[in-house]
Amino acid sequence: MKYSLVLTGVGGQGTILASRAISLAAMEKGYSFRSTETLGMAQRGGSVISHIRFGDNLYSPLIPAGQADALLGFDLVEAVRWVSLLKMGGVAIVNADFVPPYDVLIGESNFDEAEAKQYMTSLTAETILFDMTGLAIEAGSFRATNAVLLGAFSVKGRSPLEPELLERVMLDLIPKKLTDVNRKAFELGREACF
Amino acid sequence: MGNNAGTRMLMMGNEAIARGAVEAGISVAASYPGTPSSEIMGTLAGWAKQYGYHAEWSVNEKVAVETAAGASYAGARAIASLKQMGLNVASDAVMSLAYIGIEGGLVLVVADDPGPHSSQTEQDTRYFASFAMLPVMEPSSAQEAKDMTRWAFELSEALKLPVIVRPTTRSSHAHGDVTLGEITPPKKDFAFKKDPRWCILPSLSARKHVSLVNSQEEAKKLFSKCQFNWVDEGDADFGVITSGVSYNYVKEALELLCLSPRILKIGTPYPLPDELVSNFIGGLKRVIVIEEQEPVIEDQVIRLAWKNKVDIEILGKRSGQVSRLGEFNIDRVKSFFETILEIPPDQLEPISEKQPPDLPGRPPILCAGCSHRAAFYAFKEAGKKKDAVHCGDIGCYTLGYAPPLETQDTCLCMGAGITIAYGLSLIEKDRPQIAYIGDSTFLHSGMTGLLNLVYNKANVTVVILDNETTAMTGFQPHPGMGLSATGEPAPRADYEKIVRGLGVEHLETVNPNDLQATIEAAQRALEFNGTSVVIARAPCVNRVKSEKSFYIDKDECSDCRICIEDLGCPSIIIGDDGVIIADTCAGCGICVPICPTEAIKEVTP
């Protein structure tokens, strides 16, 4: 068994917490694992990516092109940017919402949202695409988007990590006062996949 | 963290390095933050009280290395952790230390950043190690990072030399499962023994140079038997030599190519373990060398083959098939093998029949509510009539280079903003020169430059962007914060007193979020004939949250978009119905005075 997962987003969205939750869950299941993430300068609102791998015969933390079992996108733009890492027949679990890059706001470059969504649903892989930010706000805070995404991953990720395990590990990582919001967000993420 | 010897833990490479140092029984740890090395001290500081060693954020890397060296002189084990540029700052100390030597084990962890992801250069510390003639080790995983760091102290004491451990971004910032070892409590009964060997004079240097050269052979012998160098057996008509994180890419690239040559994995790139390498290349006709960054191992292999008169084809960077640029990964390493072995590359089928849409770039930007944005806006306003030059420095505020602020016309290295501005002012006497420097960077290497300005009667304005933390690298304490690395209260450096003490006559302190007051202070500083300093002080928005938030009154907004075009705040965006302020607004309120129609208003509960 070898499972590879890419997690992409914008610095500050909570990608690191989500990747830590998945790593800890894999660790608890007894898997050997490797992961790596963007730290430093790009964390300030830049494009960020985490690579997570667990299972047997693992060496590199970086996933080669076309080898990721799952792509978790916190942001539509960033999901499209890294989709080449996803394997055929894999699964893309992507937030339909996105943070507009500055160049788009000032009209220096274009982003065709409808085209990007069509592209994501045209993959030779399963695509789960819905507004996760909206569900996070419904749960209590837009900052709980990572919990929505983890909830969706727990259902659709095709990983050996059970929803109960992922939820518990995630809640252990966040301050107690945010437990309720994140539990609800995780649940809404799950429900959106049924 | 307990002793927990034998248990498995999830660890980042940098945490594993910290654990290795604790297992080795360090007495002193010193560091200055820098990506990708910062978490080493972050972790060590957290464990310091429990295990009874001293951990500190030093004022700069040179100070950190010298502090660790002093502890080593007394016989204690000590570690200094830095990034590759930090080694440049500390290089004066390190070069001389190689001659003088050590008493207690001294390990310098220098994290390199191929890519680079968060650095000014892609320099290879293994070159520095060979230049200084210091042994260097290079981990391939978090487990090895821990084990190597621990062993490095023994090696250092055996050779009486500082030893460099050189992780890279993908070992420092990679997580893995690590099996812990026994922790050695630090000894207490060390004492410095007076001896002429500690005082570097030319006659001593000449003698020490001889022993330094001789120690290279001794290091090679120890490395030929060490656990971090090994051979993976295989069968092919070629062999592979690799090191560090590249080993991982080699293993998986070869698996994808269904090849299984013998692999010599090197954990000690300098000095190269000659005996081991000689044995490996002895029976081969072809060897491929795969190492990230510079051909450090490859050049040593070429020299060794020449010395041994071995008839072998050595393929890698010098033969032109392997890159010396950027970060490696499995795909790149696979393509190097395909080129060398003349294997047609298999075309990856696209994941969609459609063409992917054009994507906008997304470079890092100043956070919503960042006080640097306000300071930049104010000084840009004050300096625009005379086309002021805005000299930058290293920190979050380097991000002011980007549109729309564009207030980092230069950025070179830590502390250089002040002195580059001074050099420019000598050539263009009538053009305003503004130098920006952060609170931590000012203490690191800005004070000497500022004194030079005063002494030489420079006409430069220095802006100290004091957000009361080392923000870019992860909010590490520094002397301006009144807090030690281990969270104890510490004497707080007083910037106003320092600036006055250096002889600056024109000094003002402002809150940059008071935009009008800052513009006026900037104008007065620029009009002053001489060295002027403005301290722009407001806490980093990631540390102190504002209670305020703002919205745009649709009825008042003329959709002129000046707020977007002048500030570049990530919270001011275009919604379905015109310009809006997003949930991410941090409440600095600097957009309020710049709106020509007064449409931006505070949310009242």
HADDOCK unambig.tbl for C-alpha pairs under 7 A between the chains (distance, minus, plus):
assign (segid A and resid 32 and name CA) (segid B and resid 177 and name CA) 6.22 0.50 0.50
assign (segid A and resid 33 and name CA) (segid B and resid 176 and name CA) 5.52 0.50 0.50
assign (segid A and resid 33 and name CA) (segid B and resid 177 and name CA) 6.32 0.50 0.50
assign (segid A and resid 34 and name CA) (segid B and resid 174 and name CA) 6.79 0.50 0.50
assign (segid A and resid 34 and name CA) (segid B and resid 175 and name CA) 5.52 0.50 0.50
assign (segid A and resid 34 and name CA) (segid B and resid 176 and name CA) 4.70 0.50 0.50
assign (segid A and resid 35 and name CA) (segid B and resid 174 and name CA) 5.34 0.50 0.50
assign (segid A and resid 35 and name CA) (segid B and resid 175 and name CA) 4.97 0.50 0.50
assign (segid A and resid 35 and name CA) (segid B and resid 176 and name CA) 6.64 0.50 0.50
assign (segid A and resid 36 and name CA) (segid B and resid 170 and name CA) 6.75 0.50 0.50
assign (segid A and resid 36 and name CA) (segid B and resid 173 and name CA) 5.82 0.50 0.50
assign (segid A and resid 36 and name CA) (segid B and resid 174 and name CA) 4.19 0.50 0.50
assign (segid A and resid 36 and name CA) (segid B and resid 175 and name CA) 6.08 0.50 0.50
assign (segid A and resid 37 and name CA) (segid B and resid 173 and name CA) 6.71 0.50 0.50
assign (segid A and resid 40 and name CA) (segid B and resid 35 and name CA) 5.79 0.50 0.50
assign (segid A and resid 40 and name CA) (segid B and resid 118 and name CA) 6.01 0.50 0.50
assign (segid A and resid 40 and name CA) (segid B and resid 472 and name CA) 6.60 0.50 0.50
assign (segid A and resid 40 and name CA) (segid B and resid 473 and name CA) 5.92 0.50 0.50
assign (segid A and resid 41 and name CA) (segid B and resid 118 and name CA) 5.57 0.50 0.50
assign (segid A and resid 41 and name CA) (segid B and resid 364 and name CA) 6.71 0.50 0.50
assign (segid A and resid 41 and name CA) (segid B and resid 472 and name CA) 6.51 0.50 0.50
assign (segid A and resid 42 and name CA) (segid B and resid 364 and name CA) 4.98 0.50 0.50
assign (segid A and resid 43 and name CA) (segid B and resid 364 and name CA) 6.89 0.50 0.50
assign (segid A and resid 44 and name CA) (segid B and resid 364 and name CA) 5.06 0.50 0.50
assign (segid A and resid 44 and name CA) (segid B and resid 365 and name CA) 5.66 0.50 0.50
assign (segid A and resid 44 and name CA) (segid B and resid 366 and name CA) 6.42 0.50 0.50
assign (segid A and resid 44 and name CA) (segid B and resid 367 and name CA) 6.34 0.50 0.50
assign (segid A and resid 45 and name CA) (segid B and resid 364 and name CA) 4.88 0.50 0.50
assign (segid A and resid 45 and name CA) (segid B and resid 365 and name CA) 5.51 0.50 0.50
assign (segid A and resid 45 and name CA) (segid B and resid 367 and name CA) 6.89 0.50 0.50
assign (segid A and resid 46 and name CA) (segid B and resid 362 and name CA) 5.41 0.50 0.50
assign (segid A and resid 46 and name CA) (segid B and resid 363 and name CA) 4.82 0.50 0.50
assign (segid A and resid 46 and name CA) (segid B and resid 364 and name CA) 3.75 0.50 0.50
assign (segid A and resid 46 and name CA) (segid B and resid 365 and name CA) 6.69 0.50 0.50
assign (segid A and resid 47 and name CA) (segid B and resid 362 and name CA) 5.61 0.50 0.50
assign (segid A and resid 47 and name CA) (segid B and resid 363 and name CA) 6.70 0.50 0.50
assign (segid A and resid 59 and name CA) (segid B and resid 248 and name CA) 4.65 0.50 0.50
assign (segid A and resid 59 and name CA) (segid B and resid 252 and name CA) 6.94 0.50 0.50
assign (segid A and resid 60 and name CA) (segid B and resid 248 and name CA) 4.77 0.50 0.50
assign (segid A and resid 60 and name CA) (segid B and resid 249 and name CA) 5.75 0.50 0.50
assign (segid A and resid 61 and name CA) (segid B and resid 174 and name CA) 6.73 0.50 0.50
assign (segid A and resid 62 and name CA) (segid B and resid 329 and name CA) 6.48 0.50 0.50
assign (segid A and resid 64 and name CA) (segid B and resid 330 and name CA) 5.62 0.50 0.50
assign (segid A and resid 64 and name CA) (segid B and resid 331 and name CA) 5.67 0.50 0.50
assign (segid A and resid 65 and name CA) (segid B and resid 331 and name CA) 6.87 0.50 0.50
assign (segid A and resid 84 and name CA) (segid B and resid 351 and name CA) 6.79 0.50 0.50
assign (segid A and resid 88 and name CA) (segid B and resid 351 and name CA) 6.07 0.50 0.50
assign (segid A and resid 101 and name CA) (segid B and resid 360 and name CA) 6.88 0.50 0.50
assign (segid A and resid 101 and name CA) (segid B and resid 362 and name CA) 5.89 0.50 0.50
assign (segid A and resid 102 and name CA) (segid B and resid 568 and name CA) 6.99 0.50 0.50
assign (segid A and resid 103 and name CA) (segid B and resid 360 and name CA) 6.90 0.50 0.50
assign (segid A and resid 104 and name CA) (segid B and resid 360 and name CA) 6.96 0.50 0.50
assign (segid A and resid 105 and name CA) (segid B and resid 573 and name CA) 6.76 0.50 0.50
assign (segid A and resid 105 and name CA) (segid B and resid 574 and name CA) 6.72 0.50 0.50
assign (segid A and resid 106 and name CA) (segid B and resid 565 and name CA) 6.77 0.50 0.50
assign (segid A and resid 109 and name CA) (segid B and resid 360 and name CA) 5.95 0.50 0.50
assign (segid A and resid 110 and name CA) (segid B and resid 360 and name CA) 6.56 0.50 0.50
assign (segid A and resid 111 and name CA) (segid B and resid 358 and name CA) 6.88 0.50 0.50
assign (segid A and resid 111 and name CA) (segid B and resid 359 and name CA) 6.21 0.50 0.50
assign (segid A and resid 111 and name CA) (segid B and resid 360 and name CA) 6.54 0.50 0.50
assign (segid A and resid 115 and name CA) (segid B and resid 357 and name CA) 6.63 0.50 0.50
assign (segid A and resid 116 and name CA) (segid B and resid 357 and name CA) 6.01 0.50 0.50
assign (segid A and resid 119 and name CA) (segid B and resid 354 and name CA) 6.53 0.50 0.50
assign (segid A and resid 119 and name CA) (segid B and resid 356 and name CA) 6.46 0.50 0.50
assign (segid A and resid 122 and name CA) (segid B and resid 352 and name CA) 5.88 0.50 0.50
assign (segid A and resid 123 and name CA) (segid B and resid 351 and name CA) 5.51 0.50 0.50
assign (segid A and resid 123 and name CA) (segid B and resid 352 and name CA) 4.55 0.50 0.50
assign (segid A and resid 124 and name CA) (segid B and resid 351 and name CA) 5.57 0.50 0.50
assign (segid A and resid 124 and name CA) (segid B and resid 352 and name CA) 5.85 0.50 0.50
